[in-house]
Amino acid sequence: MQEKMPVLREPVKRRRSGKKLLAVLFLLFVVILGVLFFNSSISKVATVTIEGQHYLNAAEIRKVAGIAAGDSFFGTSAGKLEARVHTIKAIENVKVTKSFPGSITIHVQEFETVAYTLSKKGEITAILANGTGIAAGSEMIVDKPILSGWKADDPILAELCKTLSTIPEDSIADFSEIKPEPSPSYKDRIKIYTRTRFEVITAVSLLPEKIPTLNAVIEIQPPGLITMLLADKYASFTPEVADNQGISQKETTQ
């Protein structure tokens, strides 16, 4: 008789249900920790500090930034906050710093103040280098020229503000008032009144190059009318010294 061969059993596969259970429990633990963290005070904004503003209100900047104490610290990036604040016309530069836990600092730099306007009620508006006007109150010390007779949407006004920002402060410290006086030849012609009682007729486009000559005349001549366009002329307000004085007496149609 032939002996029967024993039946070979297939090896029993080890169940991995134990490892899967551990993985599920670990993931569940991580999710619970995440939920607890993002709902805890440590993940919230505690303080929003505004720095560097001169005329702007800190509350206004916070509102535009769209961030306040209690908001999610990780909900908005510094770049997005900077982009929002930069939409304020008076702001030239903005830097947002986020410091965990819960601290956000928004440092802004407003455009340089180049002039002021004065309302009939005595309210002062600061005019910035980009032509933006911003309320400055009624107790501001006016140390820049007053702009009068200008329309807010006048493109020459914007160009004047930009030009004034490029000239050193000490070179225009004597300017007290600037008015528009356009002519057929010079659409950007202006009239400047100085604190030393001179009147100056020039153009916005010519002002930077005329400044050195203008200051030289003011230093050596008595108060008078200075015309600085195609040709430069000076005429004293005092009749007896008006003759034969000036930079150039050449008559021009300016």
C-alpha positions in Angstrom: 0.0 0.0 0.0 1.1 3.4 -0.7 1.4 5.8 2.2 -0.6 8.9 2.0 1.3 12.2 1.9 0.3 14.7 4.6 -1.6 17.6 3.4 0.5 20.8 3.6 -1.3 23.7 5.1 -0.8 27.2 3.6 1.0 29.5 6.0 -1.4 31.7 8.0 -1.1 35.4 7.0 -0.5 37.6 10.0 -3.1 40.1 10.4 -2.1 43.7 10.4 -5.3 45.0 12.0 -3.3 46.0 15.0 -1.0 48.3 13.1 -3.9 49.8 11.2 -5.7 50.5 14.5 -2.6 52.2 15.9 -2.3 54.4 12.8 -6.0 55.4 12.9 -5.6 56.2 16.6 -2.5 58.3 15.9 -4.2 60.3 13.2 -7.2 60.8 15.4 -4.9 62.1 18.1 -3.2 64.5 15.7 -6.6 65.8 14.5 -7.8 66.3 18.1 -4.6 68.2 18.9 -5.0 70.4 15.8 -8.6 71.2 16.7 -7.7 72.0 20.2 -4.8 74.2 19.1 -6.7 76.2 16.5 -9.5 76.8 19.0 -7.2 77.9 21.8 -6.1 81.4 22.6 -2.5 80.6 21.6 -3.5 80.4 17.9 -5.3 83.7 18.0 -4.1 87.3 17.3 -3.4 88.9 20.7 -2.2 92.4 19.6 -2.1 94.4 16.4 0.4 97.3 16.7 0.5 100.1 14.2 3.7 102.1 13.9 5.1 104.9 11.8 1.9 106.8 10.9 1.8 110.6 11.2 -1.6 111.7 9.9 -3.4 108.4 9.5 -5.5 106.9 12.3 -4.3 103.5 13.6 -7.9 102.2 13.7 -8.3 103.1 10.0 -5.2 101.1 9.1 -6.3 98.1 11.2 -9.7 98.2 9.4 -8.1 98.2 6.0 -5.7 95.5 7.0 -8.7 93.4 8.0 -7.0 92.0 11.2 -8.0 92.4 14.8 -7.4 90.8 18.2 -9.1 87.4 18.3 -8.6 86.6 14.6 -6.7 83.5 13.6 -3.0 84.2 13.7 -2.4 81.8 10.7 -5.4 82.9 8.8 -3.7 85.6 6.7 -0.1 86.0 5.6 2.0 89.0 6.1 2.1 89.6 2.4 -1.7 89.8 2.1 -1.8 92.2 5.0 0.8 94.4 3.4 -1.1 94.4 0.1 -4.3 95.5 1.8 -2.6 98.4 3.7 -0.8 99.5 0.6 -4.2 100.4 -0.9 -4.3 103.5 1.3 -3.2 106.3 -1.0 -1.2 108.1 1.7 1.0 105.1 2.4 4.3 104.8 0.5 5.7 101.7 2.2 4.4 99.1 4.6 6.0 96.2 6.4 4.1 93.5 8.4 5.9 91.4 11.0 4.2 88.4 12.6 5.7 87.1 15.9 4.3 83.9 17.4 2.4 83.7 19.6 -0.2 86.3 18.7 1.7 89.5 17.9 1.4 91.4 14.6 3.2 94.7 13.9 2.3 96.9 10.9 4.9 99.5 10.2 3.8 102.1 7.7 5.6 105.1 6.0 3.4 107.8 4.7 4.4 109.9 1.6 6.4 113.0 2.5 4.5 116.1 3.3 5.4 118.8 0.7 2.7 121.5 1.3 -0.5 122.3 3.0 -3.9 123.8 2.1 -6.0 125.9 4.5 -9.8 125.9 4.5 -11.9 129.0 5.4 -12.6 127.3 8.7 -8.9 127.1 9.5 -8.7 123.4 8.9 -5.4 122.2 7.5 -4.9 119.6 4.9 -1.5 118.1 4.4 -0.5 117.6 0.7 1.7 114.6 0.2 4.4 113.9 -2.4 2.0 111.9 -4.5 -0.7 114.6 -4.5 -2.9 113.0 -1.9 -4.5 115.3 0.6 -5.0 114.2 4.2 -6.6 116.0 7.2 -4.0 117.4 9.5 -6.3 119.1 12.1 -6.2 122.8 13.0 -3.2 122.9 15.4 -0.6 121.7 13.0 2.6 123.9 12.7 2.7 124.9 9.0 6.3 124.6 8.0 5.6 124.0 4.3 4.2 126.3 1.5 0.5 126.8 1.4 -1.2 125.8 -1.9 -4.1 128.1 -2.9 -6.3 128.2 -6.0 -5.7 124.6 -7.0 -8.3 122.1 -8.1 -7.9 118.7 -6.4 -7.9 116.9 -9.8 -5.4 119.3 -11.5 -2.6 117.1 -13.0 -0.2 120.1 -12.6 -0.9 119.9 -8.8 0.3 116.3 -8.8 3.4 117.2 -10.8 4.1 120.1 -8.4 3.9 117.9 -5.4 6.2 115.3 -7.0 8.7 118.1 -7.9 8.7 119.7 -4.4 9.5 116.3 -2.9 12.7 116.1 -5.0 14.0 119.5 -3.9 15.9 119.8 -0.6 13.8 121.3 2.2 16.3 124.1 3.0 16.1 125.2 -0.7 12.4 125.9 -0.5 12.1 126.8 3.2 11.4 130.4 2.2 8.3 129.5 0.1 5.1 130.6 1.9 2.4 130.2 -0.9 2.2 128.7 -4.4 -0.6 129.5 -6.8 -1.3 128.3 -10.4 -0.9 131.0 -13.1 -1.0 129.1 -16.4 -0.3 130.9 -19.6 -0.5 130.0 -23.3 3.3 129.3 -23.3 3.5 127.5 -19.9 0.5 125.5 -18.8 2.4 124.7 -15.6 3.3 128.3 -14.8 3.0 129.1 -11.1 3.4 132.1 -8.8 5.4 131.7 -5.5 5.3 134.0 -2.6 8.2 133.9 -0.2 8.5 134.7 3.5 11.1 137.3 2.6 8.4 139.2 0.6 9.5 138.1 -2.9 7.1 137.1 -5.7 8.4 134.5 -8.1 6.9 133.5 -11.5 8.2 130.3 -12.9 7.0 126.9 -14.1 6.7 123.5 -12.3 8.9 121.9 -15.0 11.6 124.6 -14.6 11.6 124.9 -10.8 14.3 122.4 -9.9 16.9 123.9 -12.3 15.9 127.5 -11.2 16.2 127.0 -7.5 20.0 127.8 -7.2 19.6 131.1 -9.1 16.4 132.0 -7.2 18.1 131.6 -3.8 21.1 133.6 -5.0 18.9 136.5 -6.0 17.0 136.4 -2.8 20.2 136.6 -0.8 21.6 139.7 -2.4 18.5 141.7 -3.7 15.7 143.6 -1.9 12.2 142.2 -2.2 10.9 142.3 -5.8 9.4 140.3 -8.6 11.5 137.5 -10.0 10.5 135.9 -13.3 12.3 132.7 -14.2 11.0 131.2 -17.4 12.6 131.4 -20.9 14.7 134.3 -19.5 15.3 135.3 -15.9 14.4 138.8 -14.8 14.3 140.7 -11.5 12.5 143.9 -10.7 12.6 145.5 -7.2 9.3 146.6 -5.5 11.2 149.8 -4.6 11.1 152.2 -7.6 14.4 153.9 -6.9 16.4 150.6 -7.0 14.3 149.0 -9.8 16.4 150.3 -12.7 19.4 148.2 -14.0 18.9 145.4 -11.5 18.2 141.8 -12.2 19.6 138.7 -13.7 18.5 139.6 -17.2 16.4 142.5 -18.4 15.7 140.8 -21.7 12.0 141.3 -22.5 10.2 138.1 -23.5 6.6 137.0 -24.0 6.4 134.7 -21.0 
